[in-house]
Amino acid sequence: MLKGIGVSSGVAIGKIKIIEDDRYAIEKKIVENETIELQRFSSALEASRKQIQKIHDKAMAEIGKDEAGIFEAHLMILEDEAYIKEIEKLIQDEKLNAEFAADKITGKYIEMFNGLDDAYLKERAADLKDVSTRIIRNILGITINDYNLKEEVIIAANDLTPSDTASLDKKYVLGFLTEEGGAASHSAIMARTLEIPAVVGVEGLLDSIRNNEFIILDGDTGDIISNPGVKQLEKYSNKKENLLKSKKIYSQYKDKETVTIDNKKVVLAANIGSPADLDTALNNGCEGIGLFRTELFYLERTSLPSEDEQFEVYKSLAEKMEDKPVIIRTLDVGGDKEIPYMDLPKEMNPFLGYRAIRLCLEREDIFLTQLKAILRASFYGNIKILFPMISSMEELMLAKEFVKKAEAALTEKGIPFNENIEAGIMIEVPSAALMSGLMAREADFFSIGTNDLIQYTSAVDRGNKKVSHLYTEFNPGVLMLIKQVIQNAHKEGIWVGMCGEAASNSRLVPLLLAMGLDEFSMNSANIPQIRCLINNMKYEDAKKLLDVLNYGYIEKIKDKLDQFIKDNCQIRSVGP
């Protein structure tokens, strides 16, 4: 049995159709007439614009506005002056052929994005790769794929680009199966939107399957079963039917309040990385933005964004969210998130190095500019500031001093801002978790970043396949730290959110609720299901789960949580 990462819930049963990668060779050539190469490049850009616009319109009609927004981003890449000029400069200065120049410049940016630890930001490389492949194919005059599906199949591929996914005839697609990709990939997001089961990251997939092979694909567990027997078919057919019923019920909770049967209220917020994600978050019923990652604004350019540029982005978020909270995380780059124009040092261990708040506290030109932009935008909505990777009281107090300095600069110019803006910290470093009682006296709120907290607490590099099995939010040591952070915060009268992936783990949600977590922030696609779960349990029942922290064994904790959900969280239809 093959195994991958389940990224879109559901069961698919059917025949496989393998989509082969279209290969093309790129040779480095020195050209005699760079004007001709520039024209080849320009013509390919125009052809690519027309093709992507067509895909955008198809996605808008068949998938929806939110997913069509992916192709608006692709069109923006084609309008990116810095990207285009770099390619043109290479053609002109070095007399290189257009396809090689486009591939070389694109490769530089893709390498930068692939080096990131943040899954959301890493997937931006897929956008650039998709667009550049189209440009190069148009330069070379290679016809773009037409998959021409005529029967229901499970699509299998090394990877699926956003263009691939949008171009497929959805009425014939039972499921997606890829060798590459992650939960934040556009194909995964589209699969969830279309409610098509999907499994990605299946190592050795294309060497292990063949066209027309009959399989079962489980988008929840990541299991892939080839040539199933009668009992397996019956088991998964029943599961498929039950999942479809559950999904219909989840959708009924999209716009409901998040409150337990015994009236314990919490907030379900969304993690986003660009304003383009906001409509999707609102459509999924988010009650706020629990994490706005600002890194993408810095990564997708060749120079630092100005105060005014940032202000316009933050202001648009604030206005669109009205009175709902928007938590803006200050710049979290350095280490794994390398930005060429910042000239950051190479490090042996970037995850423990010069990054996030450590970088910002030394770069007043960056930090003060961003804080002034955030403060200006706070006049237009319910904006809060979040400092990443705080590990000491000194860092927290210095960050607060920068806020005061930014406020003074705006006051001097007569620019309005929210003078009572809240500033919180991410709890993602064990030292901050252990000192959370002291830090709660100086912070207005906490947001627990479980992705790094798990990594640092467990001493596990989650990207290392040899030890990644040790990376788990069910580690009792991690859970004890989370409980301690929440208790310490509440003692000092501040609220606690969680913006790491653990916040959307349905297995863990009852325990986090029992601990007193006030806000759960997640990929917005998960909000309806998590709201349904919370709204169908009792807070007083969930509190009985706290004794699992004494179990010590990860599997024993998981079993207890599974049993609790089975016994106490029977989902129910709530009507319109």
N, C-alpha and C positions, 0 to 999 in steps of 0.2 A: 504493500500500500504506500503510495506517495503522500507526502505531507508538505503543506505550505502554510501561508498566513491567510486565514479567513478574513476578508475585508468587506464583504457584503453578504449579509445574512440570507439564508435560504438554501434549498437543495435543488440541484439540477440533475436530471437523469436523461442521458441520451448519447448520441454519437459525437465523436470528436472531429472537428475540422481544424487542421493545422494551417496557420497563416505564416508563410515563410517570410523572412526578412528579404526585402529587395536590395540586393547588393549592387554597389557601383564602385568603380575604382577611381581614386583621385591621385593623379600624378602631378608632381611639381614640375612646372615648365617656366622657362624664361621666355617672355613674349617680345616680339619686335614692336608691336603697336599697342601700347597700353590703352589708347582711346577705344580701340575695338573691345578690349577686355572690360573696360568700364561700361560700355554699352551692353555687353552680354550680361553683366551684373545688374544693370538698371532694368533691362528687359525681364530678367528673372524675378526681380523684386515686384514689378508690375504684375506679372503672371501669378505670382504667389499671392499678392493682394486680392486678385479676383477670385482665386481658388478658395482662399480662407474666408472671404466674404460669403461665398456660396455655402461653405460648410457652416459658417455662423448662422446663416438664414435657415438652413436645414435643422441645426440644433435648436434654434429658437422655436421652430414649428413642432419638432418631434420630441424634444427633451425638456426645454424650458428656458426661461430668461437667464436663470442663474448659471446654468452650464454653458449657455451661449456666450456668457461673459468670458469664458476661457479663451474664446477666439477673438474677442475684443482685445484681450491682452496680447494675443499673437499678432494682431494687426498693429498694436502699439510697438512691438519689437521691430516691425518693418518700418516704423516711423522714427525709430530711435536714432537720432543724429550721430551720437557718439559711436554706436555700434557700426552704423553704415560708413561713417567717415574713416574708422579704423581699417575697414576692409578696403575702401577706396585708396587710402594712403599706402597700404601694402602693395596694391596693384601698381600705383603710380611710382612709388619710390624704389621698389625692388623688381618692377616689371614682371610680377608673378601672374599666372593665369587666374582667372576669377574664381573658379571652383576651389583651388588650393588656398587662395587668400581667405575666402569665406570660411572654409573648414578650419584654417589655422586660428583665426580670430575667435570663432565660435568655440573652438576647443579650449582656448584660454579661459573663457568665462564658464564653460561647463566644468572644467577642472576646479574652479573656485567654488561653484555651487556644490559639486560632489564632495568637496572636503568638509562640508558643514555637518554638524552633529544633529541639527534641528531637522526633523523629517519633513516638516512643511516647507522650509526654505530649500532643502535639498531637491525637492521635487520641481523647483523652478528650473532646474537644469533640463528637465523633460520638455518644458515649453520651448526653451531655446533650441534644443536638439531637434524637436519636431519642425520648428520654423526653418532652421538652417538646412535640414534634410530636404525640405520642399524647395528652398532656394537653389540648392546645389543640383537637385534633380532637374529643375527648370533650366539652369545654366547648361546642363549636359543634354537637355532635350529628352529626358527619360519620362515616359508616361507614368502618371500617378496611379496607384493601385485602384482597381475596381473589384471588390470582393464577390459581387454577384451571387449572393446566397439564394438558394432555391428551396431549402428545407430546414427544419429546426435542428440546430447543432450546438455543441459546446465549443466555443472558440478557444483554441490553444495557440500560444505564440511565445516567442522569447520575451517580448514586451509589446504593449499596445500604446501607441501615442494617442493624445487627445483626438487628432485627426482620424486615426484608424477607428477609434471607438465611435466617433460621431458619424463616420461614413458607413458603418455597418447597418444593414436593415434589421432593426430591433425586433421585428415580429418573428424573425428566424433565430434569434440568439437566446439560448436557454441559460448560458452561463459563460463566464470568462475564466481562463486559466493561463497564468503567465509564469515564466521562469524568473523574470526580474520584477521590480516594483515593490511598493510598500503601501501602507494604509492611507498615506496622504497623497498617493498618485492620482492624477486626474482620471485615469481609467477606473480606479477604485471608487472615486467620488461619483463618477457618472453611473457606475454599476449600482451604487447605493441609491442614487436618485431614481434610476429606472427600475429599482427593486429586482435587479438581476444578480443571482448568486455569483460570487467571485472569490477566487483563491489566487494569491500572487506569491512570488518568492519561492517557487517550487524548484529546488535544486535538481538538476539533471532531467528536467521535464521532457524536453524534446528528444532526448536519447532513450526515454522510457516508454513513450507512447507512439501510436501510429494512427493515421487517418482512418476514420470510421470505427475505431475501437469504441466499445460501449462502456461508459463509466458512470459512476455516481460522484458528484462534486458537492461537498458540504461547506458552504460559505461561512459557517459559524466556527467549526473546528479546524478547517483547513485540510480535512481528510479527502483523499481521492482514491476511489475504489475501482479497479479495472475488472471488467467482466464479472459483475456481482451475481451471487446466487439468489435463489428465490426468497430466502429469509431476509437477506440484506435488502433486496428490492422492496419487500413488504415493510420492513422497518423504516427505510428512508422515504418511502411513499407516504407513510403515516406522518413522519416528521415534517415532510414538505407541506402536507395539508394543515397541520397544526400551526406551522410557522406563518402560513398565509393568513390564517384566522387571526393570529396574534398581531401581524402587521396592520391589519385593518383596524384593530382596536387601538394600537399605538397612535395611529393617525388622529384618532378622536381626542387625544390629549395634547395635541400640538399647541393649542392656544389656551389651555387651562392654567389655573394657578397651581403652583407646586406645593402641595400640602398633604400630610399624612391623614389617615382616617381619623386619628385623634388630634388633628388640628396643629401639628408641628409644621411650620412653614420654613422652606428654604428657597434659595434662588438658583435657577439653572441659567447659566450664562454661556457665551460662546467664545472660543479662541479663534482669532482671525489674524491674517497677516497683511491684508491690504483692504482698502475700501470696497474693492470688487467683491469681497466675501460677505459684505454686510447684508445684502438682500437675502442671500441664502440663510444667514443666521436668523434674520427676522421672520422669514417664511417658515422656519422650523420652530418658531415660538420662543426664541431666547428672551430672557428677562434682563439682559445686560450684556456688555462685552467684558468678560473676565480677564482677557489678555489680548491686547493689540500689540503684536510684534512689530517693532519699527525697523528691524534690520533690513527688510526687503527694500525699503526706501533708500538705504545707503548702498546696498549690494548691486542694484540694477542701474548703476551710473558710473561715471568716471571722475566725479568730484563730489565734495561734501554738499549736501542739500542746504539751501539757505534757510534762515529763520522764517521768511515769508512762505517759501515752498512748503515747509513742514506745517506751518500754521494753517494753511488752506486745507491740507489733508486732515489734520486733527479737528478743525472746525467743522468740516463736512460730516465727520463721524458724530460729533456732538449734536449737531443740528438734526441729523437723521434719527438719532436715538432719543431725541427730546429729553425727557427727564430720567430715562434709564441710564444706569452707570456705564461709563466707558473707562476701563483701566488701561492706561498707556504705559507699557514697559519702556523705560529708558534704554538707550542703545546697548544691546547685548552682543557685541562682536569681539574679535580677537581670538587667538587660539585657533579653534576649528573654523571660525567664520572670518576668513582672511579677506581683506579688502585691499587690492593692489595700491590704490592711490593714497592709502593711509600709511604705507611703508612700515607695517608692523613687523617686529622681530620674529624670526623663525625660532620655534621652541621645541625642546625634546618632549615635553609633556604639556601640550596646549590646554588640556582640560583643567590643569592646576596652575595655569600661568597668568599671563598679562591679558586680561579679558574683562568684559562687562563693566561693572562699577569700578574696578581697579584701573582700567584704561580711562574711563570718563573722569575720574577724580584727578588724573594727571593732564587731561586734555580739556582745558577750560574752553577752548575755541569750539569744541564739539559739544560738551555737556551744557554749557551755559546757553548756547544757541538753541539746543533742543528744549531745555527747560523753559526758556522764554516763549517758544512757540507753543508748548503745551499750556502754559499759563494763559497766554492770550486766548487760546481756544476754549479754556475753561469758562470764559465769560458767556459762552454760547450753549452750554450744556453741563451735564453732570460728569465731568472728567475727574479722574483720580490718577496720581502718579505712582508708579511701581518701580522700585530699585532692584535690579537683579544681582544675584551672587554676593549678597552682603554676608560677611563672615566675622565681623567684629563691630563693637559699639563705635569705635573710632570712624569706621567707614560710614556707618549710619549717620553719625553726627556731622561729618564732613559733607555728605550728600544733602542733608537738611540745610547746611550753611549755603550750599550752592543755590538751593531753592530761594532762600532769603535774598541772596545776591541778585538772582533773576527778578524777583519781585521788586526790589529796590530800583533796578534798571528800568522796569516798566513804569513804576510809579513816577520816576523822574521825567519820563516822556509823556505822562498823562494817559497811558494805555490801560484800559480796564482789564481786570481779571478777577477770578474768584479768590478773594482774600482768605477764605476758609477751606481751600482745596485740601483734600486728604492725600497724604503721602504714606505709602506702605512699602513693605519689603517682601521679596521672595524668600521663602525658607527652603533652600535647596542645598545648603551646606550644613553638615552635622553640627559645627560649632554654633551656628545661628539657632538651630533647633534646641540645642542644650542651653543656650542663653536666652531662649525665647521669653522667659519671665522678665528679664531685664529689658530686652528689646521692645517688649510690648508697652513699656512706659514711654517710649520715644516714637513708636510707629503708630499710625492711625488704623492700620489693618495688616494682616498677613495674607500672603497667597503662597500656598505650599506647592513648590515645583517638584513633583515626585520623580520626574524623569532623571534629574540630576541627583536628587536626594537618595534615590535607590542606588544609583551608580557609586556615589561617594561613600555612603554608609556601608554598602556591601563589598566595596573594593572590586567592582566588576565593570569592565569595559563592555558595554552592551553591544558594541559593534564587532566584538571578537567572538567568532562562532564557537571557539573552544570553551569559552566560559559564559556565553550568553544565557545558558540555561539557569545560571545562578542569579540572573537579573530578574527579580520578581517583586511586585508590590505586596506579595503575601509573606515576605520575610518578616517574622515576628519582631525583629529589631527595628525595622523600618516602621512597622505599625505602632510600636511603642513610642517611637519618636513623634509620629503624627499625633497620637493621643496626647502626648505631653505638650506639644505646641498648642493644640486647641485649648487644653485646660489652662495653660499659662496665659494665653490671650484673653480668654473669658474672665479670668481673675482680675485682669487689668481693664476690663470693659471694652475690648476691641473685638471686631469680628474676624473670622478666618474663612478664606476661600481656598480652593485647590484648582490649579490650572494644568497640572500634569495629567498624563493619560489615565492614571488610576481613577480620576474623577468620573470617567465614563465606563468603568468596569462594573457591569451590572452585578457581578458576584460580590464585589467589595462595597457597593453603595450602602447596603443596610448597616454595615459596620461603621462606615464613615458617618452615617446619619446618627448612629448610636453614640459616637464620639463627640457629636455636637457640631460637625462641620456646617457652616452657615451658607456657603456658596459652592456650587459645583460648576466648574467651567470646562467646556469640552468642544470637540468638533460638533458643530451644530446638528449634523445628521443624527447624532445619538440622543438629542434632547427629548423627542417624543417618547422613546422607549424608557429612558431613565425617569421621566416624569410619571409615566404610567406605573412603573415599579414603585416609586416613592408614594404615589397617591393610593396605592393598594396595599400599604402596610401600616402597622401601628408603630409609632415611635417608642412606646413603652415596651412593645415586644422586641424591637430591635436592640434596646438597651441590654437585653439579656445576653446578647452576643459578645459583650465585652470580656467575658471570661475566656474567649478564644486566644487572647493575648498570652495566656498562661500555658497554652498547649505546647509551644516550642517547635512543633513540626509543621512545615508548610502544607503538606498534603492533608494533614488532620484539620488545619484551619480551613482549607478549601472545602473539604467534605462538610464541615459544620455550616459554612455559609451556604453551600448548595442546598442542604437540608432545610435551612431556615427559609430560603426563598420558596422551596417546594411546599412547605407547610404553612407559610404565612403571607405569601404574596400572590394570591390567585387573581390574575388580571380580569377586569370586568369592563364591559362596554358602558360608556357614559352618554351615548347619544350625541346629538348635535349641540 
